[in-house]
Amino acid sequence: MHQSKTDIQGAIKWVHEYQKELGARFRDIYENEIPKFGEPVDEELAPYVHGLGNWTRGNDQWDYEKQLSQAFGRNKEDVMDENYRKARTMDPEYFSAQLVPERIELVKVVHDYLLEGKDSKRDIKVGLYKLNVNDKGSFFKSHVDTPRGKNMFGSLVFPTAHEDGTLHLRHHGQEWTFNSASEISGLRTPSMSIGYIAFFSDVEHEVAPVISCHRVTLTYNLFFDDGKPTSEKDSSSDGSSYLPVAVKKHVFWATLESFLEDPEFLEYGGTLGFGLRHVYPVSNDRLIDYVYDLLKGSDVVIYETFKSLGFEPKLYLYYEWSSPQSDSIKASIIDWVVEFDECAEDTDVTREICNMGGIVVWHKDRTGSRR
């Protein structure tokens, strides 16, 4: 049997250097303009435009410029207005993309990070929507996307590196900015990384004017796929470990610390609780310790922030019970699953939970007063 050794690291380095060479040659040839279909190009450079997909080949006989449009969705119809948006787009039937989010588990990351509560149990799918080209001076004023279907709930965007052309997002009085070039520049291997952003359809966003180069983006629409619900097994799979740390984690940390430093905040002590925003499977053995390893999104941000401040945050199950003899409502918490299937209808659930080691957190009587 023939045996041979392969220098894996050397091969990876060679491929990386070759990709850099192709990129440099492409930029040298097309420094000042985007190539057009039908123009003669270097055979090796033909399939590459910053890794986004097949852009141009020398034997194509149609004009790329004719496939670009400046129309965009506004008030449920396509319009053209350069005072509102100066940019061009290409529909997916005119190009192919080598980037398939499903193949790199990115769809699961987006699913687990964006969706909370009952929506976190729904499966999602992506649909390639547009290739957007913003050259120097291009922009897109603040707007909210026009839904492209009743199940559409958001967008997934992959931008190339560019100077400015920053994406600004606003929602409920809060604002965020995203610039893919600056986001990945500090990574250990920026040339092997991609920037992306996913957001809900009701998030207002705008693209600042591009200063130089071209801002090329692939945009995918995000849809709920109600024909294929996410299983409980999926919700607790190892894929949750891929979730990125929330951008606003430091804001939550600073806000919480300021409350804790306020002598009037819980000056007599008390319990500070946060409801989980994601759904997690409940085990039949009644224990919930395993859920700590499954926390994701805003849930894990809260947990890790309290840990970093020296606290020992603990998970509890929350139960509400209303008495059939009165209008009072009680709420209690306990750190394991309690079954009440065999209890009598007049059983005081809150009292039973307290007898098992639980805690009453609030009580509202018939007058509406809460304590």
N, C-alpha and C positions, 0 to 999 in steps of 0.2 A: 504494500500500500504506500502510495506516494504521500509524503508529508512535507509541508512547507510552513514557514512562519511569515506572518504579515505584520508589517509595521503600521498598526492601526492609527496611532497618533500621527505618524508621518503622512498617512493617506488623508486623514482629516485636515491636516495642515495644508496639504497640496490642494485639496478641493476648496478650502477657504481662500487661499491665495489666488486660485484660478477665478473664483467668483469676484474677488476684488478687482482683478485685472479686467474681467469683462465689464464690470460696472464703470471702471475708469475709462475704458475705450468707448463705451456708450456715451458717457458724458462728454468726452472730447469731440465725438462726431456730432452730437445733438445738443450742444451747449446752449444755443440760443433759440431753438425751436423744437416743438414736438414733431416727431417723424410722421409722414403721411403714408398711407397704404399705397403701394404701387411704386414707391421710390426704391432704387437699388440699395440694399443694406448688406453689411458684412454677414455672411452666413452664420457665424458663431454668435453674433450679437442679436440675431433676429428674434429669438424667443424671450429675450429678457428686457423687462422694464422694472427695475427695483424689486424683482421677485413677485410682482402681482399677477403675472400671467402672460399669455401670448398676445403681443400688441401688434407687431408688424412682421410681414414676410415679403421678400422681394417679388414673389410671383403673384401676389394679390393684385387684382385689377380694378379695385374701387377706391374711392377717395375717403379717407378717414374723416376729413373735415366735414363731409356731408352727413356723417352719422352723429355728429355732435349737435346737441340742442341746448338752448338757453331757457327752455320752458321749465316751470316748476309748479308744484301743487300749491294752490291757495284757495281757500273757501271751496274745497271739493272740486276744483277744476284746474287744468293746466293753463298757466298764463306766462307771458314774457314781459319783464319790466326790469331794465338795467339800473333803474334808480333804487330798486329793492334788492336785486341780486345780479351780480356780474360774475357769471361762471358758466361752464358748459358741462353737459352730461351725455353719457352714451348708454343706451338700453342694452340689457344683457344678451339680446339676440345678435349683437354685432361684435361681441368679444367673448373670450373664455377666460376663466380665472383658475389658476392652479391651487389657490388657497381655498380649502374646503373646511370650514370650521368644525364639522362633525368628526373629521378624521384626527383632530388634535384635541378632542374632548373639550373644546372651548364652549360648545353649546351647553354642556353640563355646568361649567363654571358660571356662565351667564345665568343659567336657570337658577342655580343655588344662591347666587349673589343678589339677583334682582327680585325674585319672587318670594313673598312672605305669606304667612297664614295659609288659608285654604288654597291659594294659587300655587303654593309650593308643591302641591300634590298633582298639578297638571303638567303634562308633557308639553314641550315646545318644539317648533321647527323653524328653520331659517329659509329665506328665499332671497336670492341675489336680485337686487333692485336696480342699482345704478353704478356706473363708473363716473365719478365727478372729477373734472379738471379745472383747477383754479390757477391761472397764470398770474404774473405780476400785476398787482392792482385789483385782482378779483376779490370779491367779498360776498357775503350773504347776510342781510340784516336779520335782526331778531324775529323769530317765527316759531310756530308750532307745526309739526308735520301733519300733513293730510293723511288720515288712515287709508290704507290700501286694502281694506277687507275688514269684515266684522270681527275677526279673531286677531287682528293685528294689535299688538300692545307696545311695541318698541322698535328700536333700531340698533344695529351693530355696525360700527364704522371702523375701517382700517385705513389710516392715513399714512402716506410716505413722509420721509423727513423733509422739512421745509423751513424757511425762515419766516417766523410769525405765521399768519393764517391761523391763529389760535382759536380753538373752539370754546365759546363761552356758553355756559348752561345756567338757567335760572328756574327755580321752582319754589313756590310758597315763601318768597322773600329771601331765599338763600341763593348763593351764586358759586359756581365752580368754574375752573378753567382747565383746559386740557391741550397740551402741546406734545405730540408724540416724540419729536426730536429731543426735547429736554427730558422727557420721562425716561427714555431708554439710554440716554447718553451716559448716565452714571452707573449703568450695569456693567458687570464684569465682561460680558461678551455682547456688546450692543449690536454688532454686525449680524449676530445670529438670533436677534430678538425682534419682535414686532410690537408695535403699539396698537391698542384698540380701545374703544369705549362703547359701552352699551347703556342705553337710557330709555325711559318710558316715553310714549308718544305725546303725553301732555306736558313734557318738559320743554320750556322755551329755550331756544338756542340760536346762536349766530356765529358766523365765521368772520374773524377780523381780516382786514386787507392783507394779501400776501406781499411781502417785501421783495423777495427774490425767488428764483427757481419756480417750480410748479408744485402745487399741492394736489396730489392725485390720491383719491380715496375710493375704496370699494365700500358700498353701503348695502347691507342686508336688512330686510325686514324681519321682525320677530313675530311669530304667530303662536297662539295657543293651539295645540293639536289635541282637541278633545276626543278624537277617536282612539287615542292611545294614552290613557292616564298613567302617570308615573306610579310605580309600585312602591310599597313600603320598603322593600329590599333596596330599591334604588335610592330612596331618601336617606338611607343609612350607609351607603356604599363608601368606599375609600375615596371616591372622586371629590368628596367635600374637602379633602386636604389640599386641593389645588386652589382653593379660594384665596384671592388676594386680600391683603389687609385694607380695611376701609380707609379712604383718603382722609376722612374727617376724624380719624381715631384721636389725633392729637388735640382736636377741638373738644371732643367729649372729655378727654383726660383733663384738660385745663379747666373746663367748666365744672367738672365734678370736684376737682381740687379746690376751686374757689368756694364752693358750697361748704366743703369740709372745714375750711379755714374760717368760716363765718361762725362766731360763737352763738348766734341765735338760731342756727340751723340744727334742728333736732336737739335743742339744748337739754331736754329731759330724757334723751335717748329715744329709741324707736327702731322700727324695721323699715328698711328702704328696699323696695322691690321693683323689678322691671318684668313686664310680661314678655315671653319669648315671641319673636316675630316669625319664626319658622316652625314647621311641623316635624316632630320626631316620633318614630315608632315606639310604642309602649310594650315592654316585654311581659311575658306571662308569669315570670317569677316575682313580679311586683317591685323589683328593685329598679332604680333609675340612675344608678351610678354610671352606667355605660354612656349616658347621654352627654356627659362632659366631653367625651372624645368626639362627639358628633356635632357640637356647636358650630355654627357657621354664620357668616354675614354679620349683621349688627349684634347678634347674640354673643358671638365669640369676642367681639370688640368690648362689650360691657364686661364680660367675665374677665378677660385679660387685663383690662384697665383697673378693675378693683384689685386683682392679684398684684399688679405692679405698685399699687399704693399701700400694700401691706395687709389687705383684708383677705378673708377666706370666704368668698361668695359661695352660696349653696343653692342647689336646685330644689324646688318644692313643686308639688302638684297643688293646684288651686281648686277648691270646691266651694260652690255657692249652694245654699239651701234655704227654701222658704217654707215656713210653717203652714200646714193646711188649716190650722185653727186661727191664724192671724195673718196680718199683712207684713210681718217682719221678715227681713232677709238677713242671713248671716253668711259670712265668708271665712273660710279657714284654709290653712296650708299644712301639708305633711310631706315628708320626704320619701314616701313609698306609696304604691298603688293600693287603694282601698276599694274593695268590692262590696256593693250594697244590694246585690241581686236578691238575697234571701232575707233582707230586712223588712220589717212591717212598714206599712205606709205611714204610720204616725211616728216612726223612729226619728229622733232628733239627730240628724246626720252630723251637725257640728259638734254636739256633745260626744258622739261616738268617736269622731276624729280626735277630739281633745283627750279622750280616754286612751287613745292609741299613741299619744305623744305629739299630736298636732297643736296648732296655735290658731286662735281666732284673730283675724286681722281687721275686721270691721263688722258692724251690726247696724242695720237701718230699721227703725221701728215704723209703725203705721203712721206716725206724724211726719215722717220723712227725715227726721233728724238722724244723723249718722255719727257713730262713735267707734 
